[in-house]
Amino acid sequence: MPALEAYGAQPPLELLRQWMDHGGWYDRKQIGMFQQLVDINFACAMGPPGGGRNPMTARLTRHFHQLSFPEMDDCSMRTIFSTIFRAWIDEAIKVQELADGIITSTLAVYSTVTAELLPTPAKSHYTFNVRDLSKVFQGMLMANPGKIEHVESLLELWVHESRRVFRDRLTCDEDRFWLDSLLAKQIQHLRVTPDNIFPGGPLLYGDFVGESGVDTREYARIDDFSKVRENAASLSTGHFQIVLYQTFLSHDCY
């Protein structure tokens, strides 16, 4: 939004308010001719002020019927996502005991991120909501639970999805190290050593290194990046696949 003037006005919004107050504008070329616009409806959406978002003046908002939706509480989020996640982890017989721990840790990471990584003018995209929380579980559900036989395998998948959703949006090493330490702390709460989960190299999952045929590929951890090169020829030559393949080859560890 445009910066506020000394008395709280925002010129672009004041032009809209003029139509709402008077029904139109004066023509700047033909002085004295008032142009009236009819049959117009305005629908607006906004978030709370902060991170480059300025408060709206009451002179404008008084023209609107305002609807506000409160944030979902922790109890509701736990009920929703535990129902979804338990239906998936029930097939992973050897790691079922981690269901409550994964759900609690994911909610804790989400709550901490939304409270600590606040948007600023330089990081205006640091906005996280329940959609990001759902993407963590959505990514985990892409894996085959029947092939997760160890606690470490489940936690590696959880770390990858948490990094993909939250860490990939961060813009500086300080914030990325902070998130990794937050994930490591949650892993310690699950009585697992974080060093066994965080590898020295990249931790990546994908479904593009399996056998030929899209339907047969499974979402799994990528340990041998030479397979990415071997399968690159069989992948579709769309923009996403080309960029992804070039990204793999650009890392020295690959």
Buried (B, 14 or more C-beta within 10 A) or exposed (E): EEEEEEEEBBEEBBEBBEBBEEEEEEEEEEEEEEEEEEEEEEEEEEEEEBBBBBBBBEBBBEEEEEEEEEEEEEEEBBEBBBEBBEEBBEEBEEBBEBBBBBBBBBBBBBEBBBEEBEBEEEBEEBBBEBEBBBBBBEBBBBBEBEEBEEBBBBBBBBBBBBBBBBBEBBEEEEBBEBBBEBBBBBBEEBEBEBEEBBEEEEBBBBBBBBEEEEEEBEBBBBEEBEEBBEBBEEBEEEEEBEEBBEEBEEEEEB
